[in-house]
């Protein structure tokens, strides 16, 4: 009787362990969203240290903009540049709200498209789209590249 009880107990324990582990396992999509969400949390908190953990060592951030003459230009910065700007603003001032539209994964590479609205000190500033390129290095997803657009109209 005790042997039967032990078998059922072990089977039940194993079933609970496997089911519980599967429930908490993060998919690649979840892991990718986590690193992107962490970047936006760092922005909102003005936490430059947390921000830097989201990027590879060679990451590039680029933004489409307009020159004074109205020509399209692209500005480039590093995560370090971004962190310096972030450290200079008060916590809670920068709030970028995104929507995950498209996420593609191929092995260690991922591409994510996120329309957004940006608020500064709770006031609407601009909107656009972020295009993220991520890579999986040493078992961790990191942002390698961000290209974004910025505009003040057609934000819906």
MODELLER restraints for C-alpha pairs under 7 A, 6 or more apart:
rsr = mdl.restraints
at = mdl.atoms
rsr.add(forms.Gaussian(group=physical.xy_distance, feature=features.Distance(at['CA:31:A'], at['CA:141:A']), mean=6.85, stdev=0.5))
rsr.add(forms.Gaussian(group=physical.xy_distance, feature=features.Distance(at['CA:32:A'], at['CA:141:A']), mean=6.07, stdev=0.5))
rsr.add(forms.Gaussian(group=physical.xy_distance, feature=features.Distance(at['CA:35:A'], at['CA:54:A']), mean=5.86, stdev=0.5))
rsr.add(forms.Gaussian(group=physical.xy_distance, feature=features.Distance(at['CA:35:A'], at['CA:141:A']), mean=6.93, stdev=0.5))
rsr.add(forms.Gaussian(group=physical.xy_distance, feature=features.Distance(at['CA:35:A'], at['CA:142:A']), mean=6.81, stdev=0.5))
rsr.add(forms.Gaussian(group=physical.xy_distance, feature=features.Distance(at['CA:39:A'], at['CA:51:A']), mean=5.36, stdev=0.5))
rsr.add(forms.Gaussian(group=physical.xy_distance, feature=features.Distance(at['CA:39:A'], at['CA:54:A']), mean=6.09, stdev=0.5))
rsr.add(forms.Gaussian(group=physical.xy_distance, feature=features.Distance(at['CA:40:A'], at['CA:96:A']), mean=6.74, stdev=0.5))
rsr.add(forms.Gaussian(group=physical.xy_distance, feature=features.Distance(at['CA:42:A'], at['CA:48:A']), mean=6.69, stdev=0.5))
rsr.add(forms.Gaussian(group=physical.xy_distance, feature=features.Distance(at['CA:42:A'], at['CA:50:A']), mean=5.67, stdev=0.5))
rsr.add(forms.Gaussian(group=physical.xy_distance, feature=features.Distance(at['CA:42:A'], at['CA:51:A']), mean=5.18, stdev=0.5))
rsr.add(forms.Gaussian(group=physical.xy_distance, feature=features.Distance(at['CA:43:A'], at['CA:86:A']), mean=6.54, stdev=0.5))
rsr.add(forms.Gaussian(group=physical.xy_distance, feature=features.Distance(at['CA:43:A'], at['CA:94:A']), mean=6.16, stdev=0.5))
rsr.add(forms.Gaussian(group=physical.xy_distance, feature=features.Distance(at['CA:44:A'], at['CA:91:A']), mean=6.09, stdev=0.5))
rsr.add(forms.Gaussian(group=physical.xy_distance, feature=features.Distance(at['CA:44:A'], at['CA:92:A']), mean=4.93, stdev=0.5))
rsr.add(forms.Gaussian(group=physical.xy_distance, feature=features.Distance(at['CA:44:A'], at['CA:93:A']), mean=6.59, stdev=0.5))
rsr.add(forms.Gaussian(group=physical.xy_distance, feature=features.Distance(at['CA:44:A'], at['CA:94:A']), mean=5.14, stdev=0.5))
rsr.add(forms.Gaussian(group=physical.xy_distance, feature=features.Distance(at['CA:44:A'], at['CA:95:A']), mean=5.43, stdev=0.5))
rsr.add(forms.Gaussian(group=physical.xy_distance, feature=features.Distance(at['CA:45:A'], at['CA:91:A']), mean=4.54, stdev=0.5))
rsr.add(forms.Gaussian(group=physical.xy_distance, feature=features.Distance(at['CA:45:A'], at['CA:92:A']), mean=5.62, stdev=0.5))
rsr.add(forms.Gaussian(group=physical.xy_distance, feature=features.Distance(at['CA:46:A'], at['CA:86:A']), mean=5.21, stdev=0.5))
rsr.add(forms.Gaussian(group=physical.xy_distance, feature=features.Distance(at['CA:46:A'], at['CA:87:A']), mean=5.57, stdev=0.5))
rsr.add(forms.Gaussian(group=physical.xy_distance, feature=features.Distance(at['CA:46:A'], at['CA:89:A']), mean=6.60, stdev=0.5))
rsr.add(forms.Gaussian(group=physical.xy_distance, feature=features.Distance(at['CA:46:A'], at['CA:90:A']), mean=6.50, stdev=0.5))
rsr.add(forms.Gaussian(group=physical.xy_distance, feature=features.Distance(at['CA:46:A'], at['CA:91:A']), mean=4.86, stdev=0.5))
rsr.add(forms.Gaussian(group=physical.xy_distance, feature=features.Distance(at['CA:47:A'], at['CA:87:A']), mean=6.66, stdev=0.5))
rsr.add(forms.Gaussian(group=physical.xy_distance, feature=features.Distance(at['CA:48:A'], at['CA:83:A']), mean=4.66, stdev=0.5))
rsr.add(forms.Gaussian(group=physical.xy_distance, feature=features.Distance(at['CA:48:A'], at['CA:86:A']), mean=6.22, stdev=0.5))
rsr.add(forms.Gaussian(group=physical.xy_distance, feature=features.Distance(at['CA:48:A'], at['CA:87:A']), mean=5.83, stdev=0.5))
rsr.add(forms.Gaussian(group=physical.xy_distance, feature=features.Distance(at['CA:51:A'], at['CA:83:A']), mean=6.73, stdev=0.5))
rsr.add(forms.Gaussian(group=physical.xy_distance, feature=features.Distance(at['CA:52:A'], at['CA:79:A']), mean=6.38, stdev=0.5))
rsr.add(forms.Gaussian(group=physical.xy_distance, feature=features.Distance(at['CA:54:A'], at['CA:142:A']), mean=5.47, stdev=0.5))
rsr.add(forms.Gaussian(group=physical.xy_distance, feature=features.Distance(at['CA:54:A'], at['CA:143:A']), mean=6.04, stdev=0.5))
rsr.add(forms.Gaussian(group=physical.xy_distance, feature=features.Distance(at['CA:55:A'], at['CA:142:A']), mean=5.01, stdev=0.5))
rsr.add(forms.Gaussian(group=physical.xy_distance, feature=features.Distance(at['CA:55:A'], at['CA:143:A']), mean=4.57, stdev=0.5))
rsr.add(forms.Gaussian(group=physical.xy_distance, feature=features.Distance(at['CA:55:A'], at['CA:144:A']), mean=6.12, stdev=0.5))
rsr.add(forms.Gaussian(group=physical.xy_distance, feature=features.Distance(at['CA:56:A'], at['CA:142:A']), mean=5.64, stdev=0.5))
rsr.add(forms.Gaussian(group=physical.xy_distance, feature=features.Distance(at['CA:56:A'], at['CA:143:A']), mean=6.04, stdev=0.5))
rsr.add(forms.Gaussian(group=physical.xy_distance, feature=features.Distance(at['CA:56:A'], at['CA:144:A']), mean=5.59, stdev=0.5))
rsr.add(forms.Gaussian(group=physical.xy_distance, feature=features.Distance(at['CA:58:A'], at['CA:144:A']), mean=6.93, stdev=0.5))
rsr.add(forms.Gaussian(group=physical.xy_distance, feature=features.Distance(at['CA:59:A'], at['CA:78:A']), mean=6.47, stdev=0.5))
rsr.add(forms.Gaussian(group=physical.xy_distance, feature=features.Distance(at['CA:59:A'], at['CA:79:A']), mean=6.75, stdev=0.5))
rsr.add(forms.Gaussian(group=physical.xy_distance, feature=features.Distance(at['CA:59:A'], at['CA:143:A']), mean=6.77, stdev=0.5))
rsr.add(forms.Gaussian(group=physical.xy_distance, feature=features.Distance(at['CA:59:A'], at['CA:144:A']), mean=4.36, stdev=0.5))
rsr.add(forms.Gaussian(group=physical.xy_distance, feature=features.Distance(at['CA:59:A'], at['CA:145:A']), mean=5.50, stdev=0.5))
rsr.add(forms.Gaussian(group=physical.xy_distance, feature=features.Distance(at['CA:60:A'], at['CA:77:A']), mean=6.27, stdev=0.5))
rsr.add(forms.Gaussian(group=physical.xy_distance, feature=features.Distance(at['CA:60:A'], at['CA:78:A']), mean=5.32, stdev=0.5))
rsr.add(forms.Gaussian(group=physical.xy_distance, feature=features.Distance(at['CA:60:A'], at['CA:144:A']), mean=6.43, stdev=0.5))
rsr.add(forms.Gaussian(group=physical.xy_distance, feature=features.Distance(at['CA:60:A'], at['CA:145:A']), mean=4.93, stdev=0.5))
rsr.add(forms.Gaussian(group=physical.xy_distance, feature=features.Distance(at['CA:60:A'], at['CA:146:A']), mean=6.54, stdev=0.5))
rsr.add(forms.Gaussian(group=physical.xy_distance, feature=features.Distance(at['CA:61:A'], at['CA:76:A']), mean=5.71, stdev=0.5))
rsr.add(forms.Gaussian(group=physical.xy_distance, feature=features.Distance(at['CA:61:A'], at['CA:77:A']), mean=5.23, stdev=0.5))
rsr.add(forms.Gaussian(group=physical.xy_distance, feature=features.Distance(at['CA:61:A'], at['CA:78:A']), mean=5.90, stdev=0.5))
rsr.add(forms.Gaussian(group=physical.xy_distance, feature=features.Distance(at['CA:61:A'], at['CA:145:A']), mean=5.76, stdev=0.5))
rsr.add(forms.Gaussian(group=physical.xy_distance, feature=features.Distance(at['CA:61:A'], at['CA:146:A']), mean=4.78, stdev=0.5))
rsr.add(forms.Gaussian(group=physical.xy_distance, feature=features.Distance(at['CA:61:A'], at['CA:147:A']), mean=6.10, stdev=0.5))
rsr.add(forms.Gaussian(group=physical.xy_distance, feature=features.Distance(at['CA:62:A'], at['CA:74:A']), mean=6.40, stdev=0.5))
rsr.add(forms.Gaussian(group=physical.xy_distance, feature=features.Distance(at['CA:62:A'], at['CA:75:A']), mean=5.48, stdev=0.5))
rsr.add(forms.Gaussian(group=physical.xy_distance, feature=features.Distance(at['CA:62:A'], at['CA:76:A']), mean=4.47, stdev=0.5))
rsr.add(forms.Gaussian(group=physical.xy_distance, feature=features.Distance(at['CA:62:A'], at['CA:77:A']), mean=6.39, stdev=0.5))
rsr.add(forms.Gaussian(group=physical.xy_distance, feature=features.Distance(at['CA:62:A'], at['CA:146:A']), mean=6.06, stdev=0.5))
rsr.add(forms.Gaussian(group=physical.xy_distance, feature=features.Distance(at['CA:62:A'], at['CA:147:A']), mean=4.72, stdev=0.5))
rsr.add(forms.Gaussian(group=physical.xy_distance, feature=features.Distance(at['CA:62:A'], at['CA:148:A']), mean=6.50, stdev=0.5))
rsr.add(forms.Gaussian(group=physical.xy_distance, feature=features.Distance(at['CA:63:A'], at['CA:74:A']), mean=5.43, stdev=0.5))
rsr.add(forms.Gaussian(group=physical.xy_distance, feature=features.Distance(at['CA:63:A'], at['CA:75:A']), mean=5.33, stdev=0.5))
rsr.add(forms.Gaussian(group=physical.xy_distance, feature=features.Distance(at['CA:63:A'], at['CA:76:A']), mean=6.72, stdev=0.5))
rsr.add(forms.Gaussian(group=physical.xy_distance, feature=features.Distance(at['CA:63:A'], at['CA:147:A']), mean=5.55, stdev=0.5))
rsr.add(forms.Gaussian(group=physical.xy_distance, feature=features.Distance(at['CA:63:A'], at['CA:148:A']), mean=4.88, stdev=0.5))
rsr.add(forms.Gaussian(group=physical.xy_distance, feature=features.Distance(at['CA:63:A'], at['CA:149:A']), mean=5.94, stdev=0.5))
rsr.add(forms.Gaussian(group=physical.xy_distance, feature=features.Distance(at['CA:64:A'], at['CA:72:A']), mean=6.79, stdev=0.5))
rsr.add(forms.Gaussian(group=physical.xy_distance, feature=features.Distance(at['CA:64:A'], at['CA:73:A']), mean=5.80, stdev=0.5))
rsr.add(forms.Gaussian(group=physical.xy_distance, feature=features.Distance(at['CA:64:A'], at['CA:74:A']), mean=4.62, stdev=0.5))
rsr.add(forms.Gaussian(group=physical.xy_distance, feature=features.Distance(at['CA:64:A'], at['CA:75:A']), mean=6.67, stdev=0.5))
rsr.add(forms.Gaussian(group=physical.xy_distance, feature=features.Distance(at['CA:64:A'], at['CA:148:A']), mean=6.29, stdev=0.5))
rsr.add(forms.Gaussian(group=physical.xy_distance, feature=features.Distance(at['CA:64:A'], at['CA:149:A']), mean=5.14, stdev=0.5))
rsr.add(forms.Gaussian(group=physical.xy_distance, feature=features.Distance(at['CA:64:A'], at['CA:150:A']), mean=6.78, stdev=0.5))
rsr.add(forms.Gaussian(group=physical.xy_distance, feature=features.Distance(at['CA:65:A'], at['CA:72:A']), mean=5.74, stdev=0.5))
rsr.add(forms.Gaussian(group=physical.xy_distance, feature=features.Distance(at['CA:65:A'], at['CA:73:A']), mean=5.22, stdev=0.5))
rsr.add(forms.Gaussian(group=physical.xy_distance, feature=features.Distance(at['CA:65:A'], at['CA:74:A']), mean=6.03, stdev=0.5))
rsr.add(forms.Gaussian(group=physical.xy_distance, feature=features.Distance(at['CA:65:A'], at['CA:150:A']), mean=6.81, stdev=0.5))
rsr.add(forms.Gaussian(group=physical.xy_distance, feature=features.Distance(at['CA:66:A'], at['CA:72:A']), mean=4.72, stdev=0.5))
rsr.add(forms.Gaussian(group=physical.xy_distance, feature=features.Distance(at['CA:66:A'], at['CA:73:A']), mean=5.57, stdev=0.5))
rsr.add(forms.Gaussian(group=physical.xy_distance, feature=features.Distance(at['CA:67:A'], at['CA:73:A']), mean=6.36, stdev=0.5))
rsr.add(forms.Gaussian(group=physical.xy_distance, feature=features.Distance(at['CA:93:A'], at['CA:120:A']), mean=5.18, stdev=0.5))
rsr.add(forms.Gaussian(group=physical.xy_distance, feature=features.Distance(at['CA:93:A'], at['CA:121:A']), mean=4.48, stdev=0.5))
rsr.add(forms.Gaussian(group=physical.xy_distance, feature=features.Distance(at['CA:94:A'], at['CA:119:A']), mean=6.15, stdev=0.5))
rsr.add(forms.Gaussian(group=physical.xy_distance, feature=features.Distance(at['CA:94:A'], at['CA:120:A']), mean=4.92, stdev=0.5))
rsr.add(forms.Gaussian(group=physical.xy_distance, feature=features.Distance(at['CA:94:A'], at['CA:121:A']), mean=6.69, stdev=0.5))
rsr.add(forms.Gaussian(group=physical.xy_distance, feature=features.Distance(at['CA:95:A'], at['CA:118:A']), mean=5.84, stdev=0.5))
rsr.add(forms.Gaussian(group=physical.xy_distance, feature=features.Distance(at['CA:95:A'], at['CA:119:A']), mean=5.10, stdev=0.5))
rsr.add(forms.Gaussian(group=physical.xy_distance, feature=features.Distance(at['CA:95:A'], at['CA:120:A']), mean=6.29, stdev=0.5))
rsr.add(forms.Gaussian(group=physical.xy_distance, feature=features.Distance(at['CA:96:A'], at['CA:116:A']), mean=6.56, stdev=0.5))
rsr.add(forms.Gaussian(group=physical.xy_distance, feature=features.Distance(at['CA:96:A'], at['CA:117:A']), mean=5.80, stdev=0.5))
rsr.add(forms.Gaussian(group=physical.xy_distance, feature=features.Distance(at['CA:96:A'], at['CA:118:A']), mean=4.33, stdev=0.5))
rsr.add(forms.Gaussian(group=physical.xy_distance, feature=features.Distance(at['CA:96:A'], at['CA:119:A']), mean=6.18, stdev=0.5))
rsr.add(forms.Gaussian(group=physical.xy_distance, feature=features.Distance(at['CA:97:A'], at['CA:116:A']), mean=5.38, stdev=0.5))
rsr.add(forms.Gaussian(group=physical.xy_distance, feature=features.Distance(at['CA:97:A'], at['CA:117:A']), mean=5.31, stdev=0.5))
rsr.add(forms.Gaussian(group=physical.xy_distance, feature=features.Distance(at['CA:97:A'], at['CA:118:A']), mean=6.26, stdev=0.5))
rsr.add(forms.Gaussian(group=physical.xy_distance, feature=features.Distance(at['CA:98:A'], at['CA:114:A']), mean=5.80, stdev=0.5))
rsr.add(forms.Gaussian(group=physical.xy_distance, feature=features.Distance(at['CA:98:A'], at['CA:115:A']), mean=5.73, stdev=0.5))
rsr.add(forms.Gaussian(group=physical.xy_distance, feature=features.Distance(at['CA:98:A'], at['CA:116:A']), mean=4.25, stdev=0.5))
rsr.add(forms.Gaussian(group=physical.xy_distance, feature=features.Distance(at['CA:98:A'], at['CA:117:A']), mean=6.65, stdev=0.5))
rsr.add(forms.Gaussian(group=physical.xy_distance, feature=features.Distance(at['CA:99:A'], at['CA:114:A']), mean=5.28, stdev=0.5))
rsr.add(forms.Gaussian(group=physical.xy_distance, feature=features.Distance(at['CA:99:A'], at['CA:115:A']), mean=5.63, stdev=0.5))
rsr.add(forms.Gaussian(group=physical.xy_distance, feature=features.Distance(at['CA:99:A'], at['CA:116:A']), mean=6.37, stdev=0.5))
rsr.add(forms.Gaussian(group=physical.xy_distance, feature=features.Distance(at['CA:100:A'], at['CA:113:A']), mean=6.43, stdev=0.5))
rsr.add(forms.Gaussian(group=physical.xy_distance, feature=features.Distance(at['CA:100:A'], at['CA:114:A']), mean=4.86, stdev=0.5))
rsr.add(forms.Gaussian(group=physical.xy_distance, feature=features.Distance(at['CA:101:A'], at['CA:113:A']), mean=5.63, stdev=0.5))
rsr.add(forms.Gaussian(group=physical.xy_distance, feature=features.Distance(at['CA:101:A'], at['CA:114:A']), mean=5.58, stdev=0.5))
rsr.add(forms.Gaussian(group=physical.xy_distance, feature=features.Distance(at['CA:102:A'], at['CA:112:A']), mean=5.65, stdev=0.5))
rsr.add(forms.Gaussian(group=physical.xy_distance, feature=features.Distance(at['CA:102:A'], at['CA:113:A']), mean=5.13, stdev=0.5))
rsr.add(forms.Gaussian(group=physical.xy_distance, feature=features.Distance(at['CA:103:A'], at['CA:111:A']), mean=5.74, stdev=0.5))
rsr.add(forms.Gaussian(group=physical.xy_distance, feature=features.Distance(at['CA:103:A'], at['CA:112:A']), mean=4.49, stdev=0.5))
rsr.add(forms.Gaussian(group=physical.xy_distance, feature=features.Distance(at['CA:103:A'], at['CA:113:A']), mean=6.55, stdev=0.5))
rsr.add(forms.Gaussian(group=physical.xy_distance, feature=features.Distance(at['CA:104:A'], at['CA:110:A']), mean=5.49, stdev=0.5))
rsr.add(forms.Gaussian(group=physical.xy_distance, feature=features.Distance(at['CA:104:A'], at['CA:111:A']), mean=5.21, stdev=0.5))
rsr.add(forms.Gaussian(group=physical.xy_distance, feature=features.Distance(at['CA:104:A'], at['CA:112:A']), mean=6.53, stdev=0.5))
rsr.add(forms.Gaussian(group=physical.xy_distance, feature=features.Distance(at['CA:105:A'], at['CA:111:A']), mean=6.59, stdev=0.5))
rsr.add(forms.Gaussian(group=physical.xy_distance, feature=features.Distance(at['CA:108:A'], at['CA:135:A']), mean=5.32, stdev=0.5))
rsr.add(forms.Gaussian(group=physical.xy_distance, feature=features.Distance(at['CA:108:A'], at['CA:136:A']), mean=4.69, stdev=0.5))
rsr.add(forms.Gaussian(group=physical.xy_distance, feature=features.Distance(at['CA:109:A'], at['CA:134:A']), mean=5.81, stdev=0.5))
rsr.add(forms.Gaussian(group=physical.xy_distance, feature=features.Distance(at['CA:109:A'], at['CA:135:A']), mean=4.68, stdev=0.5))
rsr.add(forms.Gaussian(group=physical.xy_distance, feature=features.Distance(at['CA:109:A'], at['CA:136:A']), mean=6.51, stdev=0.5))
rsr.add(forms.Gaussian(group=physical.xy_distance, feature=features.Distance(at['CA:110:A'], at['CA:133:A']), mean=5.75, stdev=0.5))
rsr.add(forms.Gaussian(group=physical.xy_distance, feature=features.Distance(at['CA:110:A'], at['CA:134:A']), mean=5.02, stdev=0.5))
rsr.add(forms.Gaussian(group=physical.xy_distance, feature=features.Distance(at['CA:110:A'], at['CA:135:A']), mean=6.29, stdev=0.5))
rsr.add(forms.Gaussian(group=physical.xy_distance, feature=features.Distance(at['CA:111:A'], at['CA:132:A']), mean=5.62, stdev=0.5))
rsr.add(forms.Gaussian(group=physical.xy_distance, feature=features.Distance(at['CA:111:A'], at['CA:133:A']), mean=4.70, stdev=0.5))
rsr.add(forms.Gaussian(group=physical.xy_distance, feature=features.Distance(at['CA:111:A'], at['CA:134:A']), mean=6.37, stdev=0.5))
rsr.add(forms.Gaussian(group=physical.xy_distance, feature=features.Distance(at['CA:112:A'], at['CA:131:A']), mean=5.82, stdev=0.5))
rsr.add(forms.Gaussian(group=physical.xy_distance, feature=features.Distance(at['CA:112:A'], at['CA:132:A']), mean=5.00, stdev=0.5))
rsr.add(forms.Gaussian(group=physical.xy_distance, feature=features.Distance(at['CA:112:A'], at['CA:133:A']), mean=6.58, stdev=0.5))
rsr.add(forms.Gaussian(group=physical.xy_distance, feature=features.Distance(at['CA:113:A'], at['CA:129:A']), mean=6.97, stdev=0.5))
rsr.add(forms.Gaussian(group=physical.xy_distance, feature=features.Distance(at['CA:113:A'], at['CA:130:A']), mean=5.89, stdev=0.5))
rsr.add(forms.Gaussian(group=physical.xy_distance, feature=features.Distance(at['CA:113:A'], at['CA:131:A']), mean=4.84, stdev=0.5))
rsr.add(forms.Gaussian(group=physical.xy_distance, feature=features.Distance(at['CA:113:A'], at['CA:132:A']), mean=6.49, stdev=0.5))
rsr.add(forms.Gaussian(group=physical.xy_distance, feature=features.Distance(at['CA:114:A'], at['CA:129:A']), mean=5.56, stdev=0.5))
rsr.add(forms.Gaussian(group=physical.xy_distance, feature=features.Distance(at['CA:114:A'], at['CA:130:A']), mean=5.13, stdev=0.5))
rsr.add(forms.Gaussian(group=physical.xy_distance, feature=features.Distance(at['CA:114:A'], at['CA:131:A']), mean=6.58, stdev=0.5))
rsr.add(forms.Gaussian(group=physical.xy_distance, feature=features.Distance(at['CA:115:A'], at['CA:128:A']), mean=5.73, stdev=0.5))
rsr.add(forms.Gaussian(group=physical.xy_distance, feature=features.Distance(at['CA:115:A'], at['CA:129:A']), mean=4.07, stdev=0.5))
rsr.add(forms.Gaussian(group=physical.xy_distance, feature=features.Distance(at['CA:115:A'], at['CA:130:A']), mean=6.16, stdev=0.5))
rsr.add(forms.Gaussian(group=physical.xy_distance, feature=features.Distance(at['CA:116:A'], at['CA:127:A']), mean=5.52, stdev=0.5))
rsr.add(forms.Gaussian(group=physical.xy_distance, feature=features.Distance(at['CA:116:A'], at['CA:128:A']), mean=5.54, stdev=0.5))
rsr.add(forms.Gaussian(group=physical.xy_distance, feature=features.Distance(at['CA:116:A'], at['CA:129:A']), mean=5.77, stdev=0.5))
rsr.add(forms.Gaussian(group=physical.xy_distance, feature=features.Distance(at['CA:117:A'], at['CA:126:A']), mean=6.09, stdev=0.5))
rsr.add(forms.Gaussian(group=physical.xy_distance, feature=features.Distance(at['CA:117:A'], at['CA:127:A']), mean=4.27, stdev=0.5))
rsr.add(forms.Gaussian(group=physical.xy_distance, feature=features.Distance(at['CA:117:A'], at['CA:128:A']), mean=6.74, stdev=0.5))
rsr.add(forms.Gaussian(group=physical.xy_distance, feature=features.Distance(at['CA:118:A'], at['CA:124:A']), mean=6.16, stdev=0.5))
rsr.add(forms.Gaussian(group=physical.xy_distance, feature=features.Distance(at['CA:118:A'], at['CA:125:A']), mean=5.64, stdev=0.5))
rsr.add(forms.Gaussian(group=physical.xy_distance, feature=features.Distance(at['CA:118:A'], at['CA:126:A']), mean=5.38, stdev=0.5))
rsr.add(forms.Gaussian(group=physical.xy_distance, feature=features.Distance(at['CA:118:A'], at['CA:127:A']), mean=5.79, stdev=0.5))
rsr.add(forms.Gaussian(group=physical.xy_distance, feature=features.Distance(at['CA:119:A'], at['CA:125:A']), mean=5.22, stdev=0.5))
rsr.add(forms.Gaussian(group=physical.xy_distance, feature=features.Distance(at['CA:125:A'], at['CA:152:A']), mean=7.00, stdev=0.5))
rsr.add(forms.Gaussian(group=physical.xy_distance, feature=features.Distance(at['CA:126:A'], at['CA:150:A']), mean=6.22, stdev=0.5))
rsr.add(forms.Gaussian(group=physical.xy_distance, feature=features.Distance(at['CA:126:A'], at['CA:151:A']), mean=5.43, stdev=0.5))
rsr.add(forms.Gaussian(group=physical.xy_distance, feature=features.Distance(at['CA:126:A'], at['CA:152:A']), mean=4.61, stdev=0.5))
rsr.add(forms.Gaussian(group=physical.xy_distance, feature=features.Distance(at['CA:127:A'], at['CA:150:A']), mean=5.55, stdev=0.5))
rsr.add(forms.Gaussian(group=physical.xy_distance, feature=features.Distance(at['CA:127:A'], at['CA:151:A']), mean=5.42, stdev=0.5))
rsr.add(forms.Gaussian(group=physical.xy_distance, feature=features.Distance(at['CA:127:A'], at['CA:152:A']), mean=6.07, stdev=0.5))
rsr.add(forms.Gaussian(group=physical.xy_distance, feature=features.Distance(at['CA:127:A'], at['CA:155:A']), mean=5.81, stdev=0.5))
rsr.add(forms.Gaussian(group=physical.xy_distance, feature=features.Distance(at['CA:128:A'], at['CA:148:A']), mean=6.87, stdev=0.5))
rsr.add(forms.Gaussian(group=physical.xy_distance, feature=features.Distance(at['CA:128:A'], at['CA:149:A']), mean=4.92, stdev=0.5))
rsr.add(forms.Gaussian(group=physical.xy_distance, feature=features.Distance(at['CA:128:A'], at['CA:150:A']), mean=4.69, stdev=0.5))
rsr.add(forms.Gaussian(group=physical.xy_distance, feature=features.Distance(at['CA:128:A'], at['CA:151:A']), mean=5.96, stdev=0.5))
rsr.add(forms.Gaussian(group=physical.xy_distance, feature=features.Distance(at['CA:129:A'], at['CA:148:A']), mean=5.49, stdev=0.5))
rsr.add(forms.Gaussian(group=physical.xy_distance, feature=features.Distance(at['CA:129:A'], at['CA:149:A']), mean=5.42, stdev=0.5))
rsr.add(forms.Gaussian(group=physical.xy_distance, feature=features.Distance(at['CA:130:A'], at['CA:146:A']), mean=6.62, stdev=0.5))
rsr.add(forms.Gaussian(group=physical.xy_distance, feature=features.Distance(at['CA:130:A'], at['CA:147:A']), mean=5.91, stdev=0.5))
rsr.add(forms.Gaussian(group=physical.xy_distance, feature=features.Distance(at['CA:130:A'], at['CA:148:A']), mean=4.36, stdev=0.5))
rsr.add(forms.Gaussian(group=physical.xy_distance, feature=features.Distance(at['CA:130:A'], at['CA:149:A']), mean=6.76, stdev=0.5))
rsr.add(forms.Gaussian(group=physical.xy_distance, feature=features.Distance(at['CA:131:A'], at['CA:146:A']), mean=5.58, stdev=0.5))
rsr.add(forms.Gaussian(group=physical.xy_distance, feature=features.Distance(at['CA:131:A'], at['CA:147:A']), mean=5.18, stdev=0.5))
rsr.add(forms.Gaussian(group=physical.xy_distance, feature=features.Distance(at['CA:131:A'], at['CA:148:A']), mean=6.02, stdev=0.5))
rsr.add(forms.Gaussian(group=physical.xy_distance, feature=features.Distance(at['CA:132:A'], at['CA:143:A']), mean=6.93, stdev=0.5))
rsr.add(forms.Gaussian(group=physical.xy_distance, feature=features.Distance(at['CA:132:A'], at['CA:145:A']), mean=5.78, stdev=0.5))
rsr.add(forms.Gaussian(group=physical.xy_distance, feature=features.Distance(at['CA:132:A'], at['CA:146:A']), mean=4.66, stdev=0.5))
rsr.add(forms.Gaussian(group=physical.xy_distance, feature=features.Distance(at['CA:132:A'], at['CA:147:A']), mean=6.73, stdev=0.5))
rsr.add(forms.Gaussian(group=physical.xy_distance, feature=features.Distance(at['CA:133:A'], at['CA:143:A']), mean=6.14, stdev=0.5))
rsr.add(forms.Gaussian(group=physical.xy_distance, feature=features.Distance(at['CA:133:A'], at['CA:144:A']), mean=5.64, stdev=0.5))
rsr.add(forms.Gaussian(group=physical.xy_distance, feature=features.Distance(at['CA:133:A'], at['CA:145:A']), mean=5.00, stdev=0.5))
rsr.add(forms.Gaussian(group=physical.xy_distance, feature=features.Distance(at['CA:133:A'], at['CA:146:A']), mean=6.43, stdev=0.5))
rsr.add(forms.Gaussian(group=physical.xy_distance, feature=features.Distance(at['CA:134:A'], at['CA:141:A']), mean=6.42, stdev=0.5))
rsr.add(forms.Gaussian(group=physical.xy_distance, feature=features.Distance(at['CA:134:A'], at['CA:142:A']), mean=5.45, stdev=0.5))
rsr.add(forms.Gaussian(group=physical.xy_distance, feature=features.Distance(at['CA:134:A'], at['CA:143:A']), mean=4.37, stdev=0.5))
rsr.add(forms.Gaussian(group=physical.xy_distance, feature=features.Distance(at['CA:134:A'], at['CA:144:A']), mean=5.13, stdev=0.5))
rsr.add(forms.Gaussian(group=physical.xy_distance, feature=features.Distance(at['CA:134:A'], at['CA:145:A']), mean=6.84, stdev=0.5))
rsr.add(forms.Gaussian(group=physical.xy_distance, feature=features.Distance(at['CA:135:A'], at['CA:141:A']), mean=5.56, stdev=0.5))
rsr.add(forms.Gaussian(group=physical.xy_distance, feature=features.Distance(at['CA:135:A'], at['CA:142:A']), mean=5.55, stdev=0.5))
rsr.add(forms.Gaussian(group=physical.xy_distance, feature=features.Distance(at['CA:135:A'], at['CA:143:A']), mean=6.51, stdev=0.5))
rsr.add(forms.Gaussian(group=physical.xy_distance, feature=features.Distance(at['CA:135:A'], at['CA:144:A']), mean=6.42, stdev=0.5))
rsr.add(forms.Gaussian(group=physical.xy_distance, feature=features.Distance(at['CA:136:A'], at['CA:142:A']), mean=6.26, stdev=0.5))
